[in-house]
Every structure is written in C-alpha cells, then in structure tokens.
Amino acid sequence: MFRTLRNDLRVVFERDPAARTRLEVVLTYPGLHALWSHRFAHWLWLHNLKLAGRWLSQITRFFTGIEIHPGATIGSGFFIDHGMGVVIGETAEIGNDVTLYHGVTLGGVSLQKGKRHPTIGNNVVIGAGAKVLGNILIAEGSRIGANAVVVRSAPANSVVVGVPGQVVARSKQKDELVDLHHDRLPDTIGQSMLSVMNRLETVEKLLNVHMVDLHAAGKSNGNGNGNGHDHPMVGNDDRRPEPVRVHAPQDGV
C-alpha cells in the first residue's frame, strides 16, 4: 500500500512541470488527495464496509470536486491533472500509468447491475472534458482527445477524437504517450469537408466532359428538332455549355 502511495506521489513530478516540492504537492494537489482517499475507500469497499467507503468518497468529492466510486479499480501511477469535475463509476477499471485531465467522465450507459463502466488500459491519456461511456475497452497506449465522447472500444495505441469518438490515427512513439499533444490531433471535420470538396471537383470535371460530348453529338446529328436525333439536353445553337464550377480550397479547410 505504502509503495503504491509513494508511486502516486512520484508520477506527479513526472507529468506536471508545475510541481516543485513534495510538500507543495501533498498539500495542494486535489487529484492526489482524491486518489489517496480512494485507495482507502476502495479497501473499505473490498472489506464489506461499503457504507463507510461511500461516505469517504462523498466527503472527498466535497473537498476536491472529484468523484471516484469506491468500487472502481485503479492501478499504480494514476494521475489526475487539475481534476475538477472528474467522475469515475463503480465498475470502472483503470490500469497503470494512466493520466486524466479535468472534466473526464468514465461513466455507464446501462441501468443494469454488473460491469457497465469502461476499462482503461495501461499508459492511456484522456484529455480534458472527454467522456468514455459504457462497458468498453480503451486499450493500452491510447489517447483520447479533449471533449471526445467515446462509446466504442479502441485498439492499442489509438488516437480517438470527435463526437462520437472515432479512431483517426495510431500513436507512433510510445515514449511520448504521457503527453496528449492536442496540437497534433487530426481535424476530423476539416478533413471530412476537404474530402467532400475534392469529390465535388472530380464530379465537376466528369460532368463538364460529358456535357462537351453531348454538345458534339448534337452537332453531328444536326441542329433541327425534326430529325429525331437531337439529344434532349443539347440546344439548337452552337454555344458551348457553361461548365458548373465548384471551387475547393487549395490548402484544406
């Protein structure tokens, strides 16, 4: 137990450059307070002192703004940065060396008893405001972007962003997994819009070629309406149809 508590203190200095001294961290870090309180509340829960565990959890929630159900299982090296608004449900399981930022919810989507909260693998980072919901697995080494709403499992070393959360990339350097790198996360909306505009440009080119072919076919069959060979889309004059143009941005959205 004491080795785990010391490890909880150690990881604060590894993942928060603002941490200066052990005394400062012990006195002023609500994430650490909530975690240490949960360690004891979880022990009470496992020893059939569930009411005492819940009471301690609620007291901790009042002082820290972090709600961790005493039934949740949390591994070593867990770090909550800033912490306000974090909610971790009863059947959540969290591996080793996991980092959560403020506003994260590990919640359930079912009213049934049993396993209904997510399982978080080792070395996972979950960004501010993210919601991970249901009995799903976020596998080892994954990163969840800020404000993502994740309702499906993610394979190991994934990057998940958006609402609902989508796996958009795989983490390439495992030695950087503690840092979320928000500035490097893909812009899924921008990429989708760019893809749509590129497809429209392709359709525009095909349509223009088709209109030129129709115009040429109409000229070869004569311009009169009485010969029965005019294409219905081709007029009776020699003016070339004006192409429809859809302009996509050159440098993305």
N, C-alpha and C positions, 0 to 999 in steps of 0.2 A: 504493500500500500504506500509506504513512505517513498519507495523508489519511484512509483508512478507519480506521486505528488511533486517530487523533485524534477522529474522529466517534464511535467506540465509547466513548471516554472522555467525550465531551460529553454523550451521552444518559444517562449515569448520573446527572448532576446534574439533568437534566430529569425523570427518572422516580423518583428516590429522594430524598425530602426529608431523609433522614438523612445524605446525602453532604455533607461540609463542605469539604474541600480536595482538590486533585488528588493530593497526596502520600498522603493517607489512602486515597483510592480505589485508587490504584495498588498500595499495599502490602497492603490488607486486603479487597479485593473478589474472592472466588473466581470469581464469574461473569465478571468482566473477565479474570482470569487464564486461565480456560478458553477464553474466546473468542479472546484473543490467541494462545494456544498453538495453537488450532485453525487460525487463519489461516496459521500457518507449516506445520502438519501437512498442511493441505489443499494448500498449494503443493508440498510434497514428494510428496503423492499424485498430483498432476497431472503431475509431472515424473518419473513412473515410479520414485519412491523410496518405494514403498508400505510396505515393512517399516519404514523409518525413520519414516514417518508414523504407522503403527500403534503403534510403540514410544513415540513422543512422546505420542500420545493416551492410552496406558495410564499413562504417568508422570503426566500431567496429572490423570487420573482418580484416581490415588492421593492426590494432594495437594489436590484440590478437591472430590472427590465428584461430579463432573460428567463424564459420558461422552459425548463427541461423536466419532462416527466420522470419520476424516479425509476420507472420500469425500463427506460431507454438504456441501451448498452453502448458505452463509449470506450474506445481503445486509448492507448497512451499517445502522448504527443499531440493531443487535440488542442486547437487554438481558436478562440472566438475573438476577432478583432472588433473593437468598439462595442459590439454586442447588443445594443438596444433593439428590441423587437424580435429577437431570435426565439423561435418556437421549435421544440423537438418533441415529437409524440412518443407515446408509451412503447410501441413496438419497434421504434427506430433502432437500427444497428449501425454503429459508426466504427470504422476501422482505425488503424494507427496513422498518425501524422496527417490528420485532416484539418483543413482550415475553413472556417466560416466567417463571413462578414456580416455586418448588421442587417437586420430585416429578413434574414433567411428563415424559411419555414420548411421543416421536414414533417409534412402532415399526411393525414389519411383521407381517403375518398369513400370509405365504407363505414356503415354503422354496425357492421357485424363484429363480433369478438374475434380474436385471433390476430395474426400478422396482417397489418393494414398500413404500415408506415414503411418508408424506404430503407434500403440497406446501402450504406455508403462504403465503398472500398478504401483501401489504403491510399494515402497520398492524393486525395481528392481535394480540390479547391472549389468552393461555392461562393460566387460573387454576391454583392450587396443586393438585397431585395429579391433574390431568387426563391422560387417555390418548387420544391421537389415533393410530389404528391403520389401516394399510393404505394402498394407493395411492389416496388420496382427496385432494380439494382443499378446503381451508378458504379461501374467497375473501376478498378484500380487505375490511378493516374489521370482521371478525367478532370475537366474544368467546366464549370457551369457559369455562363456569363451573367452579368448583373441583370436582374428583373426577368430572367427566363422563367417560364413555367413548364416544368418537366414532368410529364405523365407517362413516359415510356422509358424502359431500361436503356442504358447507354453502354457500349462495349468499352473495353480498357483503352485508356489514353485518348479519349474522345474530347472534343470541344463542342459544347452544346449551347446554343443561343436561341432567342426568339420565343414567341408565344403562338402555339405551343412549342416547346423546345425541340430543336432539330439538330442532329449531329451534322456539323458542317466541316469538320476537319479532325485530324488526329494530332495529338501532341507529338512533337518530333524530338524534343530534348528533355529527357526525364529529370535532368539535374536542375531544370528551371520550373518544376511543377508547383513549387510553393507560390510563385508569382503568377497572378492571373493574367497579366498583360492585356488589360482591357483595350488598349490602343491597337492591339494586333488582331482583335476578334473580327471575323468577317462581317460585312454589312449585308445581311441576307436580303433585306428589302431592296437595297440598291442593286445587288446582283440580279435579283429577280426582274426588276424594271429594265435593266440593261439587256437581259436575255430576251424580254418581250420586244424591246425596240429593235434588237438585231433580227429577230424573226420577222418583224414587220418590214424591215428593209429588204429581206430576202423575198417576201411575198410581193413587195412593190416591184422589184426587178422582174420577177416572173410574170406579173400582171402586165407590165409595160411591153415585154417581149410578145406576150400573147396578143395584146391589142395591135401591135405592129403587124403580126402575122394575119390577123383578121382584116386589117386595112388592106394589106397586099392582096389577100384572097378576094376581097370585094372588088378591087380594081381589075383583077384578072377576069372576073366574071361579068364585067360591065357595070355601069352606074345606073341603069334603068331598073325600075321596080317591076317591070312587066316580064322579065325573062325568067323569074322564079329562082334565080341563083343567088340573089343578094343575101348576105348574112344579116340577120335581124339587128346585130349590134353595129353594123357598118353603115354610115350615112351615104348620101348620094353626091357628096362633094369630095374633093381631093385633099381636104385638110387632114393633116395627121392628128390623131387624138392626142390631147394633152395628157401626159402621164400624171398619175397621182403620186405625190411625194410625201413620204413620212420621214422626218429627219430625226435620227438618233444622236445623242450627244457623243462627241468624239472621245471624251475621257471618262466615260462612265457616268453614273447617276450620283 
